[in-house]
Amino acid sequence: MVPAEWVTESIEPSPAADYYGYQWWLVGAYDDGVPDDTYAAIGVDGQYVYVIPSLDLVVVRNGTYIKHDGAPVADPSLYEFYPSDLIEDRGTRGPDPEWSDAEFLVPIVESIEQ
C-alpha cells in the first residue's frame, strides 16, 4: 500500500519545476482549460493517465505506435543493449504528435459537470 503522505507529496511542485511532481505532470498548473487539481502520468507514444480529484475521475488514453521512416529518435548505437524482443524491426519512433490536454479533457469534464 502506498502511504497517503507520499501520494500527497508526489503531486506537489518539485523544486525544479512548478508543473512536475514525483513522476506526475501537474497539468492543472500549466493548462488553463483543465481543473486546477489535474495531474497526469504521461508515457511514450501518447499514453496518458489523468487524475482529477475534484471530480473523483481518472481518465486513461491508450497510445499508438506508428513506425517512422525518418531519422531515429533513439540512438541506434544503443540497440545492442536492448532486449531484441522490445525493438520492432529495429525501427524508429516518429516525433511526438501535437497534443492538447484541454482539447481532450474539456469535453469529458463538461459532460460530468452537466
C-alpha positions in Angstrom: 0.0 0.0 0.0 1.3 3.5 -0.9 1.3 5.8 2.1 -1.2 8.7 1.8 1.6 11.2 2.7 3.7 10.0 -0.2 0.8 10.5 -2.6 0.2 14.0 -1.3 3.8 14.9 -1.6 4.0 13.3 -5.1 1.6 15.9 -6.6 3.3 18.9 -5.1 5.5 21.0 -7.4 9.2 20.0 -7.3 12.0 22.5 -6.6 13.0 22.0 -10.3 9.6 22.9 -11.9 6.2 24.2 -10.8 4.5 21.7 -13.2 6.2 18.5 -12.1 6.0 16.3 -9.0 7.3 12.8 -8.4 6.7 11.4 -11.9 3.4 13.3 -12.2 2.9 16.2 -14.6 0.8 18.8 -12.8 -1.3 19.6 -15.8 -3.7 21.9 -13.9 -0.7 24.2 -13.1 0.1 24.9 -16.8 -3.1 24.3 -18.8 -5.9 26.8 -18.1 -8.5 24.5 -19.8 -8.5 21.8 -17.2 -9.3 21.7 -13.5 -6.5 23.1 -11.3 -6.0 19.8 -9.4 -5.4 17.8 -12.6 -2.3 15.7 -12.7 -1.1 13.1 -15.2 1.3 10.3 -15.9 2.5 10.7 -19.5 4.0 7.8 -21.3 5.6 7.1 -24.6 3.5 7.1 -27.8 0.6 9.1 -26.5 -0.2 7.1 -23.3 -1.8 9.3 -20.6 -3.4 8.7 -17.2 -5.1 11.8 -16.0 -6.3 12.1 -12.4 -8.8 14.9 -11.4 -9.5 14.5 -7.7 -12.1 17.3 -7.5 -14.3 15.2 -10.0 -13.3 11.8 -8.5 -12.2 11.0 -12.0 -9.4 9.0 -13.7 -9.1 9.1 -17.5 -6.8 6.8 -19.4 -5.8 7.3 -23.0 -4.1 4.5 -24.8 -1.3 5.4 -27.2 -0.5 4.4 -30.7 2.9 3.4 -32.0 3.5 4.4 -35.6 6.7 3.4 -37.2 8.6 6.4 -38.6 10.8 6.3 -41.6 12.7 9.4 -40.7 15.8 9.9 -38.6 15.9 7.8 -35.4 14.8 9.4 -32.1 16.7 6.7 -30.0 20.4 6.3 -30.5 20.8 3.2 -32.8 24.2 2.6 -31.3 22.4 1.5 -28.1 20.2 -1.1 -29.8 22.6 -3.9 -28.9 21.9 -3.2 -25.2 18.1 -3.6 -25.6 16.4 -6.9 -25.4 15.7 -7.8 -29.1 12.0 -8.6 -28.4 11.5 -5.0 -27.4 12.6 -3.5 -30.7 10.2 -3.8 -33.6 12.4 -4.3 -36.7 14.9 -2.0 -35.0 12.7 0.8 -36.3 12.5 4.4 -35.2 9.8 6.4 -33.5 8.5 9.5 -35.1 8.3 12.8 -33.3 5.5 13.0 -30.8 2.3 14.4 -32.3 1.0 17.7 -31.0 -1.3 17.2 -28.1 -3.7 19.4 -26.1 -4.7 18.2 -22.6 -7.6 20.7 -22.7 -8.9 19.6 -26.0 -9.0 16.0 -24.8 -10.3 16.6 -21.3 -12.7 19.5 -21.5 -15.5 17.6 -23.3 -15.2 14.8 -20.7 -15.2 17.3 -17.8 -18.1 19.2 -19.2 -20.2 16.0 -19.6 -19.6 15.2 -15.9 -20.4 18.7 -14.7 -23.8 18.8 -16.5 
